[in-house]
Amino acid sequence: MSPRSEVGSEHLDRLFEILLRQRLEWNGNYLREAWAALFERADPAIISAWLDRIDQLAAYMLDDLEEIDRFLPDQQSEALFERLSADVTPLRLLGRLDDLLDGPSSLREGAIAALKGLLKSSPPRLYGTYDRIVRECESLGLKDAELASLLEQERSKIFDARRRRDDEERDDEPLPDGWVAP
């Protein structure tokens, strides 16, 4: 019997929701083997829908792109990286700039302008991406007050959105009957 036929799709969706909830609430316990077993049993259409759902919640459940490989199998990791291109693209750009920035200062100014344009048109969704951009800019000597401000503002927006979501989640949980607050 194939792994796909062992568990009905309604149960797979329930397991997905349980793992997703765990990923949203826990820090560090990635359960990669559980995710791999789940994806192994689902057909491509279901997997695509699940990856869309993870993509929607990425800013709340992931701190940095590095976490993707810690919980998703390789094939699904690659698909999620594609969905998170706004986080991947500026890091790739900065990675390619190292050799170019030894040239004229106009290249440095052009790199800063390109990075600002990229961040404004497609802001990354993971706060760790902003941290990595700041570190890369520092190591490359890319100093610009407007860029630094933009990075900090966008990073703060992610934390604000996370805080609002956490507050909403707490408000949704009913208190047990007879609960007496401390």
Phi and psi in degrees as GROMACS dihedral restraints (atoms count N, CA, C in turn):
[ dihedral_restraints ]
;  ai    aj    ak    al  type     phi  dphi    fc
    3     4     5     6     1   -75.4    20    10
    4     5     6     7     1   153.1    20    10
    6     7     8     9     1   -59.0    20    10
    7     8     9    10     1   -29.4    20    10
    9    10    11    12     1   -68.4    20    10
   10    11    12    13     1   -28.5    20    10
   12    13    14    15     1   -90.4    20    10
   13    14    15    16     1    -6.5    20    10
   15    16    17    18     1   -73.2    20    10
   16    17    18    19     1   -31.2    20    10
   18    19    20    21     1  -128.1    20    10
   19    20    21    22     1   132.4    20    10
   21    22    23    24     1   -67.8    20    10
   22    23    24    25     1   153.7    20    10
   24    25    26    27     1   -61.6    20    10
   25    26    27    28     1   -31.5    20    10
   27    28    29    30     1   -64.9    20    10
   28    29    30    31     1   -33.1    20    10
   30    31    32    33     1   -75.2    20    10
   31    32    33    34     1   -35.3    20    10
   33    34    35    36     1   -63.1    20    10
   34    35    36    37     1   -42.4    20    10
   36    37    38    39     1   -62.5    20    10
   37    38    39    40     1   -39.8    20    10
   39    40    41    42     1   -64.8    20    10
   40    41    42    43     1   -43.2    20    10
   42    43    44    45     1   -63.2    20    10
   43    44    45    46     1   -40.1    20    10
   45    46    47    48     1   -59.0    20    10
   46    47    48    49     1   -46.8    20    10
   48    49    50    51     1   -62.3    20    10
   49    50    51    52     1   -37.3    20    10
   51    52    53    54     1   -64.9    20    10
   52    53    54    55     1   -47.3    20    10
   54    55    56    57     1   -65.5    20    10
   55    56    57    58     1   -37.6    20    10
   57    58    59    60     1   -63.9    20    10
   58    59    60    61     1   -45.2    20    10
   60    61    62    63     1   -60.0    20    10
   61    62    63    64     1   -43.7    20    10
   63    64    65    66     1   -59.6    20    10
   64    65    66    67     1   -43.4    20    10
   66    67    68    69     1   -64.5    20    10
   67    68    69    70     1   -35.3    20    10
   69    70    71    72     1   -73.0    20    10
   70    71    72    73     1   -32.1    20    10
   72    73    74    75     1   -97.8    20    10
   73    74    75    76     1   -27.4    20    10
   75    76    77    78     1  -103.1    20    10
   76    77    78    79     1   152.3    20    10
   78    79    80    81     1  -117.5    20    10
   79    80    81    82     1   120.4    20    10
   81    82    83    84     1    97.6    20    10
   82    83    84    85     1   -24.8    20    10
   84    85    86    87     1   -92.8    20    10
   85    86    87    88     1    93.9    20    10
   87    88    89    90     1   -83.3    20    10
   88    89    90    91     1   -23.2    20    10
   90    91    92    93     1    52.3    20    10
   91    92    93    94     1    45.8    20    10
   93    94    95    96     1   -57.1    20    10
   94    95    96    97     1   -39.4    20    10
   96    97    98    99     1   -64.9    20    10
   97    98    99   100     1   -37.4    20    10
   99   100   101   102     1   -66.6    20    10
  100   101   102   103     1   -43.1    20    10
  102   103   104   105     1   -62.4    20    10
  103   104   105   106     1   -42.4    20    10
  105   106   107   108     1   -61.7    20    10
  106   107   108   109     1   -44.4    20    10
  108   109   110   111     1   -63.1    20    10
  109   110   111   112     1   -39.4    20    10
  111   112   113   114     1   -64.9    20    10
  112   113   114   115     1   -50.9    20    10
  114   115   116   117     1   -64.1    20    10
  115   116   117   118     1   -30.9    20    10
  117   118   119   120     1   -63.8    20    10
  118   119   120   121     1   -27.1    20    10
  120   121   122   123     1   -95.2    20    10
  121   122   123   124     1    -5.5    20    10
  123   124   125   126     1  -103.8    20    10
  124   125   126   127     1   152.4    20    10
  126   127   128   129     1   -84.2    20    10
  127   128   129   130     1   164.6    20    10
  129   130   131   132     1   -56.2    20    10
  130   131   132   133     1   -36.1    20    10
  132   133   134   135     1   -66.3    20    10
  133   134   135   136     1   -41.6    20    10
  135   136   137   138     1   -66.3    20    10
  136   137   138   139     1   -43.5    20    10
  138   139   140   141     1   -59.2    20    10
  139   140   141   142     1   -43.8    20    10
  141   142   143   144     1   -60.9    20    10
  142   143   144   145     1   -43.0    20    10
  144   145   146   147     1   -64.3    20    10
  145   146   147   148     1   -40.8    20    10
  147   148   149   150     1   -63.6    20    10
  148   149   150   151     1   -42.7    20    10
  150   151   152   153     1   -65.1    20    10
  151   152   153   154     1   -35.1    20    10
  153   154   155   156     1   -61.8    20    10
  154   155   156   157     1   -41.2    20    10
  156   157   158   159     1   -66.2    20    10
  157   158   159   160     1   -43.3    20    10
  159   160   161   162     1   -62.2    20    10
  160   161   162   163     1   -41.4    20    10
  162   163   164   165     1   -60.2    20    10
  163   164   165   166     1   -42.4    20    10
  165   166   167   168     1   -60.7    20    10
  166   167   168   169     1   -34.8    20    10
  168   169   170   171     1  -100.9    20    10
  169   170   171   172     1     5.6    20    10
  171   172   173   174     1   -53.1    20    10
  172   173   174   175     1   -43.5    20    10
  174   175   176   177     1   -63.9    20    10
  175   176   177   178     1   -22.6    20    10
  177   178   179   180     1   -95.4    20    10
  178   179   180   181     1   -23.3    20    10
  180   181   182   183     1  -111.5    20    10
  181   182   183   184     1    -9.8    20    10
  183   184   185   186     1  -125.2    20    10
  184   185   186   187     1   136.6    20    10
  186   187   188   189     1   -90.3    20    10
  187   188   189   190     1   -36.2    20    10
  189   190   191   192     1  -149.0    20    10
  190   191   192   193     1   158.0    20    10
  192   193   194   195     1   -58.8    20    10
  193   194   195   196     1   -31.4    20    10
  195   196   197   198     1   -59.2    20    10
  196   197   198   199     1   -25.6    20    10
  198   199   200   201     1   -70.6    20    10
  199   200   201   202     1   -22.1    20    10
  201   202   203   204     1   -58.7    20    10
  202   203   204   205     1   -47.4    20    10
  204   205   206   207     1   -69.0    20    10
  205   206   207   208     1   -17.1    20    10
  207   208   209   210     1   -77.9    20    10
  208   209   210   211     1   -21.8    20    10
  210   211   212   213     1  -123.1    20    10
  211   212   213   214     1   -24.6    20    10
  213   214   215   216     1  -101.0    20    10
  214   215   216   217     1   146.1    20    10
  216   217   218   219     1   -62.5    20    10
  217   218   219   220     1   161.9    20    10
  219   220   221   222     1   -53.4    20    10
  220   221   222   223     1   -49.0    20    10
  222   223   224   225     1   -62.3    20    10
  223   224   225   226     1   -42.7    20    10
  225   226   227   228     1   -72.2    20    10
  226   227   228   229     1   -32.5    20    10
  228   229   230   231     1   -59.4    20    10
  229   230   231   232     1   -47.7    20    10
  231   232   233   234     1   -59.6    20    10
  232   233   234   235     1   -42.0    20    10
  234   235   236   237     1   -65.9    20    10
  235   236   237   238     1   -36.8    20    10
  237   238   239   240     1   -72.1    20    10
  238   239   240   241     1   -37.4    20    10
  240   241   242   243     1   -57.5    20    10
  241   242   243   244     1   -40.1    20    10
  243   244   245   246     1   -63.0    20    10
  244   245   246   247     1   -39.2    20    10
  246   247   248   249     1   -69.9    20    10
  247   248   249   250     1   -26.0    20    10
  249   250   251   252     1  -100.4    20    10
  250   251   252   253     1    39.4    20    10
  252   253   254   255     1   -61.0    20    10
  253   254   255   256     1   -28.4    20    10
  255   256   257   258     1   -64.4    20    10
  256   257   258   259     1   -24.5    20    10
  258   259   260   261     1   -88.6    20    10
  259   260   261   262     1   -35.3    20    10
  261   262   263   264     1   -76.3    20    10
  262   263   264   265     1   -43.0    20    10
  264   265   266   267     1   -59.4    20    10
  265   266   267   268     1   -48.4    20    10
  267   268   269   270     1   -64.3    20    10
  268   269   270   271     1   -32.0    20    10
  270   271   272   273     1   -70.0    20    10
  271   272   273   274     1   -37.8    20    10
  273   274   275   276     1   -64.7    20    10
  274   275   276   277     1   -42.0    20    10
  276   277   278   279     1   -58.6    20    10
  277   278   279   280     1   -48.8    20    10
  279   280   281   282     1   -63.9    20    10
  280   281   282   283     1   -36.1    20    10
  282   283   284   285     1   -63.4    20    10
  283   284   285   286     1   -31.0    20    10
  285   286   287   288     1   -85.9    20    10
  286   287   288   289     1   -14.4    20    10
  288   289   290   291     1   -78.6    20    10
  289   290   291   292     1   -20.9    20    10
  291   292   293   294     1   -49.7    20    10
  292   293   294   295     1   -49.3    20    10
  294   295   296   297     1   -73.6    20    10
  295   296   297   298     1   -30.9    20    10
  297   298   299   300     1   -75.8    20    10
  298   299   300   301     1   -27.4    20    10
  300   301   302   303     1   -78.1    20    10
  301   302   303   304     1    -1.1    20    10
  303   304   305   306     1   -76.2    20    10
  304   305   306   307     1   -10.3    20    10
  306   307   308   309     1   -84.7    20    10
  307   308   309   310     1  -154.2    20    10
  309   310   311   312     1   -61.8    20    10
  310   311   312   313     1   156.3    20    10
  312   313   314   315     1   -64.0    20    10
  313   314   315   316     1   -21.9    20    10
  315   316   317   318     1   -64.1    20    10
  316   317   318   319     1   -30.5    20    10
  318   319   320   321     1   -65.6    20    10
  319   320   321   322     1   -40.9    20    10
  321   322   323   324     1   -63.1    20    10
  322   323   324   325     1   -45.9    20    10
  324   325   326   327     1   -64.3    20    10
  325   326   327   328     1   -40.2    20    10
  327   328   329   330     1   -65.4    20    10
  328   329   330   331     1   -37.7    20    10
  330   331   332   333     1   -65.0    20    10
  331   332   333   334     1   -42.3    20    10
  333   334   335   336     1   -63.5    20    10
  334   335   336   337     1   -44.6    20    10
  336   337   338   339     1   -62.7    20    10
  337   338   339   340     1   -42.4    20    10
  339   340   341   342     1   -63.9    20    10
  340   341   342   343     1   -41.9    20    10
  342   343   344   345     1   -65.4    20    10
  343   344   345   346     1   -43.4    20    10
  345   346   347   348     1   -61.9    20    10
  346   347   348   349     1   -44.1    20    10
  348   349   350   351     1   -61.1    20    10
  349   350   351   352     1   -42.1    20    10
  351   352   353   354     1   -63.8    20    10
  352   353   354   355     1   -44.5    20    10
  354   355   356   357     1   -67.2    20    10
  355   356   357   358     1   -32.7    20    10
  357   358   359   360     1   -75.7    20    10
  358   359   360   361     1   -38.9    20    10
  360   361   362   363     1   -79.1    20    10
  361   362   363   364     1   -35.2    20    10
  363   364   365   366     1  -141.3    20    10
  364   365   366   367     1    80.1    20    10
  366   367   368   369     1   -65.7    20    10
  367   368   369   370     1   137.3    20    10
  369   370   371   372     1   -58.0    20    10
  370   371   372   373     1   156.4    20    10
  372   373   374   375     1  -108.2    20    10
  373   374   375   376     1    -8.1    20    10
  375   376   377   378     1  -109.5    20    10
  376   377   378   379     1   131.6    20    10
  378   379   380   381     1   -65.2    20    10
  379   380   381   382     1   -29.1    20    10
  381   382   383   384     1   -63.0    20    10
  382   383   384   385     1   -28.4    20    10
  384   385   386   387     1   -63.6    20    10
  385   386   387   388     1   -41.4    20    10
  387   388   389   390     1   -63.6    20    10
  388   389   390   391     1   -40.9    20    10
  390   391   392   393     1   -60.8    20    10
  391   392   393   394     1   -43.0    20    10
  393   394   395   396     1   -67.0    20    10
  394   395   396   397     1   -38.6    20    10
  396   397   398   399     1   -62.4    20    10
  397   398   399   400     1   -43.9    20    10
  399   400   401   402     1   -60.1    20    10
  400   401   402   403     1   -47.1    20    10
  402   403   404   405     1   -62.0    20    10
  403   404   405   406     1   -43.0    20    10
  405   406   407   408     1   -65.1    20    10
  406   407   408   409     1   -42.4    20    10
  408   409   410   411     1   -62.2    20    10
  409   410   411   412     1   -41.2    20    10
  411   412   413   414     1   -62.5    20    10
  412   413   414   415     1   -44.7    20    10
  414   415   416   417     1   -68.6    20    10
  415   416   417   418     1   -27.6    20    10
  417   418   419   420     1   -90.0    20    10
  418   419   420   421     1    -5.4    20    10
  420   421   422   423     1    74.0    20    10
  421   422   423   424     1    25.7    20    10
  423   424   425   426     1   -89.2    20    10
  424   425   426   427     1    97.5    20    10
  426   427   428   429     1  -111.6    20    10
  427   428   429   430     1   125.9    20    10
  429   430   431   432     1  -159.2    20    10
  430   431   432   433     1   122.1    20    10
  432   433   434   435     1   -61.6    20    10
  433   434   435   436     1   -41.7    20    10
  435   436   437   438     1   -64.9    20    10
  436   437   438   439     1   -41.3    20    10
  438   439   440   441     1   -64.1    20    10
  439   440   441   442     1   -45.0    20    10
  441   442   443   444     1   -60.8    20    10
  442   443   444   445     1   -42.1    20    10
  444   445   446   447     1   -64.7    20    10
  445   446   447   448     1   -44.4    20    10
  447   448   449   450     1   -60.3    20    10
  448   449   450   451     1   -44.6    20    10
  450   451   452   453     1   -61.7    20    10
  451   452   453   454     1   -44.2    20    10
  453   454   455   456     1   -67.5    20    10
  454   455   456   457     1   -40.8    20    10
  456   457   458   459     1   -63.4    20    10
  457   458   459   460     1   -46.6    20    10
  459   460   461   462     1   -66.3    20    10
  460   461   462   463     1   -39.7    20    10
  462   463   464   465     1   -62.5    20    10
  463   464   465   466     1   -43.2    20    10
  465   466   467   468     1   -62.2    20    10
  466   467   468   469     1   -36.6    20    10
  468   469   470   471     1   -60.2    20    10
  469   470   471   472     1   -37.9    20    10
  471   472   473   474     1   -65.2    20    10
  472   473   474   475     1   -45.4    20    10
  474   475   476   477     1   -64.0    20    10
  475   476   477   478     1   -39.1    20    10
  477   478   479   480     1   -62.8    20    10
  478   479   480   481     1   -43.9    20    10
  480   481   482   483     1   -64.1    20    10
  481   482   483   484     1   -40.5    20    10
  483   484   485   486     1   -62.8    20    10
  484   485   486   487     1   -43.6    20    10
  486   487   488   489     1   -62.6    20    10
  487   488   489   490     1   -44.1    20    10
  489   490   491   492     1   -61.4    20    10
  490   491   492   493     1   -43.2    20    10
  492   493   494   495     1   -64.4    20    10
  493   494   495   496     1   -43.1    20    10
  495   496   497   498     1   -60.3    20    10
  496   497   498   499     1   -43.0    20    10
  498   499   500   501     1   -62.7    20    10
  499   500   501   502     1   -42.4    20    10
  501   502   503   504     1   -64.0    20    10
  502   503   504   505     1   -40.7    20    10
  504   505   506   507     1   -62.4    20    10
  505   506   507   508     1   -43.0    20    10
  507   508   509   510     1   -65.2    20    10
  508   509   510   511     1   -37.6    20    10
  510   511   512   513     1   -68.0    20    10
  511   512   513   514     1   -26.6    20    10
  513   514   515   516     1   -78.6    20    10
  514   515   516   517     1   -17.6    20    10
  516   517   518   519     1   -85.3    20    10
  517   518   519   520     1   116.1    20    10
  519   520   521   522     1   -71.4    20    10
  520   521   522   523     1   146.3    20    10
  522   523   524   525     1   -79.3    20    10
  523   524   525   526     1   146.4    20    10
  525   526   527   528     1   -62.7    20    10
  526   527   528   529     1   151.7    20    10
  528   529   530   531     1   -57.6    20    10
  529   530   531   532     1   135.4    20    10
  531   532   533   534     1    79.7    20    10
  532   533   534   535     1     8.1    20    10
  534   535   536   537     1   -63.7    20    10
  535   536   537   538     1   131.4    20    10
  537   538   539   540     1  -116.4    20    10
  538   539   540   541     1   117.8    20    10
  540   541   542   543     1   -70.4    20    10
  541   542   543   544     1   147.4    20    10
